Every structure is written in structure tokens, then in C-alpha cells.
Amino acid sequence: MTVSRADLIRLVTPDSGNRLVHRFMRDVEPLCRIAEDGVLRLSESSRLNEASVAKAIASASREEVSGIIAVSAKTDKLGDGIHHEDAYESFLALSLRCRRRDDFVAAHGEEALTSLYDRLWSCLCQDLVAATRRSHGDFLDSVHYTLAHDVAYGASLAVAYGAAYVSQGDEEKYAEMRGLIRLLPWVLPIGAPLGSGGTWLVLVE
């Protein structure tokens, strides 16, 4: 699959044009290559900058992140107590929906988000999700379906909100998402288990 960068530019460029478009395209280029290659190679846990990851998740999800625990997609399996979606206060996808959707729809309307995501899905996100599942299917098969769904789709949802803010020329809101978007080729947020005090699990190689 070849991602059309021209289609992406047209998708996020408002009628008036804005300088955020070029920044967005630079930020999502690694994700475009993952979609094209069909392989998501995450970072090794030893190379994880926990402070940067915590800051990016907190900014995107609008919730406090007190710490990060790396989970290896190759060797680690979540224990029975935390592999099910009922054991989590939040997932990346749910926290984005809960904390961003109402604000965005109130400011720009439902159509501005749904129509953008439908087009983004066909030109990038469906292949990004497929690459995630293909590369880390063993881990996703080891957790409850809803949790696996959120991990697999979380990157696409983050990109969709980033694209939506760019399309509206909202530099401040895009800045909240940018750190996470730039980390997504190497780290996948899983969520914060109940009672963890805001400690997030993140999937790495």
C-alpha cells in the first residue's frame, strides 16, 4: 500500500491554508511508512525515555500520568488482574474520546470530525491498524478484546484528533497531541490499571 501524501495534505488543509499542515506531515511521516511497510517495530524498553512518554500521554489524554511501566510485546503477558478492560480506569482511545470529543464537536460540529476520520481511515489508518495487529498479534491475542481494540486503534485515533485540529488551524490543541503522535511509531500506550495512581503501561518491543 502506498500512502498518498497529497491526499493527506488536502484532507487537513483548511480553505485558508495554515502552517500547521507541514508540521503535521513531518510528524506523521513515520506512521505513513509503517502503513506502507505493514510492520510496526516498537522501541526496545532500554531505550525508553519514561519522562517524555509520560508527558506526551498526559498532554494527549488530559489526565495525570504518575509513571510509566514498559511491557514487552515479545515476552510479557499482562496478569489475570489487569488483562481485562474492566481493570482499567482509562485507555488511550477512551480517554481521548471522553476528554476531547465533546469539546471538538461543540467548537466545530460533529461532521468536521466524523467525515475527516472516514477519509483518514481509507488513506492511512486502516493500514496502520493492520500493521499493528500483524506485528503484535500475539500480545493483542493475550488480552481482552476491548483492550486489544483500544491498543490497536489508539494510534489512529490520536492521529485523527491531530488531523482534526490541524484542519481547523488550532495550533494550541494540536500541540497537546503532537508529542504523542511523534512517539507512536515506537511506543503504544495500553492504559492505567485501576488503583495504579496514574501509572500507565506502554507496549514496547
Stockholm file with secondary structure:
# STOCKHOLM 1.0

chainA/1-205         MTVSRADLIRLVTPDSGNRLVHRFMRDVEPLCRIAEDGVLRLSESSRLNEASVAKAIASASREEVSGIIAVSAKTDKLGDGIHHEDAYESFLALSLRCRRRDDFVAAHGEEALTSLYDRLWSCLCQDLVAATRRSHGDFLDSVHYTLAHDVAYGASLAVAYGAAYVSQGDEEKYAEMRGLIRLLPWVLPIGAPLGSGGTWLVLVE
#=GR chainA/1-205 SS CCCCHHHHHHHHCCTTCCTHHHHHHHHHHHHHHHHHHTCCCCCCGGGCCHHHHHHHHHHHHTSCCCEEEEEETTTCCCCTTTSSGGGEEECHHHHHIIIIIHHHHHHHCHHHHHHHHHHHIIIIIHHHHHHHHHHHHHHHHTSCHHHHHHHHHHHHHHHHHHHHHHHTTCHHHHHHHHHHHHHTTTCEEEEEETTSSSEEEEEEC
#=GC SS_cons         CCCCHHHHHHHHCCTTCCTHHHHHHHHHHHHHHHHHHTCCCCCCGGGCCHHHHHHHHHHHHTSCCCEEEEEETTTCCCCTTTSSGGGEEECHHHHHIIIIIHHHHHHHCHHHHHHHHHHHIIIIIHHHHHHHHHHHHHHHHTSCHHHHHHHHHHHHHHHHHHHHHHHTTCHHHHHHHHHHHHHTTTCEEEEEETTSSSEEEEEEC
//
